[in-house]
Amino acid sequence: MLSDDDVKWLETPQPGWSALRLPHMILEDSFVSGDSSGRRLSLRFFRHDPDRSLRAKVIFGPGTQGPPGHAHGGSMAAVLDDAMGGAAWMQGHPVVAAELTARFKTMLPLGARCVVEAWVSAVDGRKVRVAGRLRQGDGDTVFAEGEALFITLDPKKFGVLTSEASRIFSELDEGTS
Ligand SMILES: CCCCCCCC(=O)SCCNC(=O)CCNC(=O)[C@H](O)C(C)(C)COP(=O)(O)OP(=O)(O)OC[C@H]1O[C@@H](n2cnc3c(N)ncnc32)[C@H](O)[C@@H]1OP(=O)(O)O
């Protein structure tokens, strides 16, 4: 479903980005990134090294349609949710979403190459506030933006995932990934 050029674009980091190789256990059944057919959502995650925020490249396939030829708002909100949650995890906060706000600014044509940016904006005890933006990959058009409140979970409940996440991000710091 995706062209070879699309796959190459998805997998190529921009300057200052490091690829995140997330464990199969996180990706295989993920609602957002678990589809490898290209019909629904195709994503690749990166760390933006200068400020350690999250970036993702994403293409909304035909199976994400809402308005004819354009992405469903729920699919855009799901991508923002996932990216914002990932941004918090990337900074060492094992969280789940408690509240999410999404604003849809411009209709997103199916097949367009998009970039998601997500960053932690504030941490207050267990409350982690994150913001995000879904924009055109090669331009400034913003399709959607959002903010979310995430709540830190007891790391004991997340044992394996939390240590696996730490390992992935420390490998990035060592330049081995
Ligand atoms: C690596 C990829 C990551 C992908 C991430 C994707 C993100 C997701 O979609 S996660 C899935 C969707 N989210 C969920 O299913 C979460 C469901 N909710 C829950 O499990 C619980 O309500 C949970 C964990 C958020 C909070 O429960 P609990 O741990 O008992 O917290 P609790 O003690 O009640 O509250 C802790 C603090 O958070 C605040 N809080 C909790 N929920 C909310 C809320 N909805 N709104 C505002 N504040 C809240 C409380 O007021 C409290 O604040 P304070 O410390 O100031 O009193």
Ligand as a Chemical Component Dictionary entry (heavy atoms), coordinates in Angstrom:
data_LIG
# 
_chem_comp.id                   LIG 
_chem_comp.type                 NON-POLYMER 
_chem_comp.pdbx_formal_charge   0 
_chem_comp.three_letter_code    LIG 
# 
loop_
_chem_comp_atom.comp_id 
_chem_comp_atom.atom_id 
_chem_comp_atom.alt_atom_id 
_chem_comp_atom.type_symbol 
_chem_comp_atom.charge 
_chem_comp_atom.model_Cartn_x 
_chem_comp_atom.model_Cartn_y 
_chem_comp_atom.model_Cartn_z 
_chem_comp_atom.pdbx_ordinal 
LIG C1  C1  C 0 5.135  4.169  24.855 1  
LIG C2  C2  C 0 3.746  4.455  24.294 2  
LIG C3  C3  C 0 2.848  5.216  25.236 3  
LIG C4  C4  C 0 1.460  5.329  24.706 4  
LIG C5  C5  C 0 0.550  6.096  25.666 5  
LIG C6  C6  C 0 -0.822 6.202  25.116 6  
LIG C7  C7  C 0 -1.644 7.002  26.081 7  
LIG C8  C8  C 0 -2.937 6.307  26.392 8  
LIG O1  O1  O 0 -3.827 6.316  25.566 9  
LIG S1  S1  S 0 -3.054 5.528  27.885 10 
LIG C9  C9  C 0 -4.662 4.756  27.796 11 
LIG C10 C10 C 0 -5.791 5.683  28.178 12 
LIG N1  N1  N 0 -5.767 6.028  29.568 13 
LIG C11 C11 C 0 -6.270 5.185  30.504 14 
LIG O2  O2  O 0 -6.780 4.125  30.222 15 
LIG C12 C12 C 0 -6.154 5.661  31.924 16 
LIG C13 C13 C 0 -7.395 5.278  32.745 17 
LIG N2  N2  N 0 -7.337 5.944  34.039 18 
LIG C14 C14 C 0 -6.634 5.387  35.057 19 
LIG O3  O3  O 0 -6.064 4.292  34.958 20 
LIG C15 C15 C 0 -6.571 6.156  36.333 21 
LIG O4  O4  O 0 -7.660 7.042  36.397 22 
LIG C16 C16 C 0 -5.250 6.960  36.475 23 
LIG C17 C17 C 0 -4.059 6.007  36.517 24 
LIG C18 C18 C 0 -5.067 7.982  35.334 25 
LIG C19 C19 C 0 -5.280 7.753  37.773 26 
LIG O5  O5  O 0 -5.634 6.861  38.787 27 
LIG P1  P1  P 0 -4.839 6.833  40.184 28 
LIG O6  O6  O 0 -3.469 6.306  39.995 29 
LIG O7  O7  O 0 -5.719 6.116  41.157 30 
LIG O8  O8  O 0 -4.695 8.353  40.493 31 
LIG P2  P2  P 0 -5.352 9.223  41.633 32 
LIG O9  O9  O 0 -4.609 8.867  42.904 33 
LIG O10 O10 O 0 -6.826 9.151  41.597 34 
LIG O11 O11 O 0 -4.924 10.677 41.132 35 
LIG C20 C20 C 0 -3.570 11.103 41.097 36 
LIG C21 C21 C 0 -3.592 12.576 40.754 37 
LIG O12 O12 O 0 -3.981 12.714 39.384 38 
LIG C22 C22 C 0 -5.158 13.514 39.271 39 
LIG N3  N3  N 0 -6.019 12.964 38.233 40 
LIG C23 C23 C 0 -6.291 11.674 38.021 41 
LIG N4  N4  N 0 -7.119 11.561 36.963 42 
LIG C24 C24 C 0 -7.365 12.811 36.528 43 
LIG C25 C25 C 0 -8.160 13.343 35.469 44 
LIG N5  N5  N 0 -8.838 12.574 34.634 45 
LIG N6  N6  N 0 -8.178 14.677 35.319 46 
LIG C26 C26 C 0 -7.469 15.485 36.145 47 
LIG N7  N7  N 0 -6.704 15.025 37.152 48 
LIG C27 C27 C 0 -6.673 13.714 37.348 49 
LIG C28 C28 C 0 -5.824 13.413 40.645 50 
LIG O13 O13 O 0 -6.625 14.545 40.905 51 
LIG C29 C29 C 0 -4.619 13.343 41.580 52 
LIG O14 O14 O 0 -4.089 14.646 41.750 53 
LIG P3  P3  P 0 -3.485 15.108 43.178 54 
LIG O15 O15 O 0 -2.253 14.248 43.383 55 
LIG O16 O16 O 0 -3.190 16.555 42.987 56 
LIG O17 O17 O 0 -4.557 14.828 44.189 57 
# 
loop_
_chem_comp_bond.comp_id 
_chem_comp_bond.atom_id_1 
_chem_comp_bond.atom_id_2 
_chem_comp_bond.value_order 
_chem_comp_bond.pdbx_ordinal 
LIG C1  C2  SING 1  
LIG C2  C3  SING 2  
LIG C3  C4  SING 3  
LIG C4  C5  SING 4  
LIG C5  C6  SING 5  
LIG C6  C7  SING 6  
LIG C7  C8  SING 7  
LIG C8  O1  DOUB 8  
LIG C8  S1  SING 9  
LIG S1  C9  SING 10 
LIG C9  C10 SING 11 
LIG C10 N1  SING 12 
LIG N1  C11 SING 13 
LIG C11 O2  DOUB 14 
LIG C11 C12 SING 15 
LIG C12 C13 SING 16 
LIG C13 N2  SING 17 
LIG N2  C14 SING 18 
LIG C14 O3  DOUB 19 
LIG C14 C15 SING 20 
LIG C15 O4  SING 21 
LIG C15 C16 SING 22 
LIG C16 C17 SING 23 
LIG C16 C18 SING 24 
LIG C16 C19 SING 25 
LIG C19 O5  SING 26 
LIG O5  P1  SING 27 
LIG P1  O6  DOUB 28 
LIG P1  O7  SING 29 
LIG P1  O8  SING 30 
LIG O8  P2  SING 31 
LIG P2  O9  DOUB 32 
LIG P2  O10 SING 33 
LIG P2  O11 SING 34 
LIG O11 C20 SING 35 
LIG C20 C21 SING 36 
LIG C21 O12 SING 37 
LIG C21 C29 SING 38 
LIG O12 C22 SING 39 
LIG C22 N3  SING 40 
LIG C22 C28 SING 41 
LIG N3  C23 SING 42 
LIG N3  C27 SING 43 
LIG C23 N4  DOUB 44 
LIG N4  C24 SING 45 
LIG C24 C25 SING 46 
LIG C24 C27 DOUB 47 
LIG C25 N5  SING 48 
LIG C25 N6  DOUB 49 
LIG N6  C26 SING 50 
LIG C26 N7  DOUB 51 
LIG N7  C27 SING 52 
LIG C28 O13 SING 53 
LIG C28 C29 SING 54 
LIG C29 O14 SING 55 
LIG O14 P3  SING 56 
LIG P3  O15 DOUB 57 
LIG P3  O16 SING 58 
LIG P3  O17 SING 59 
# 
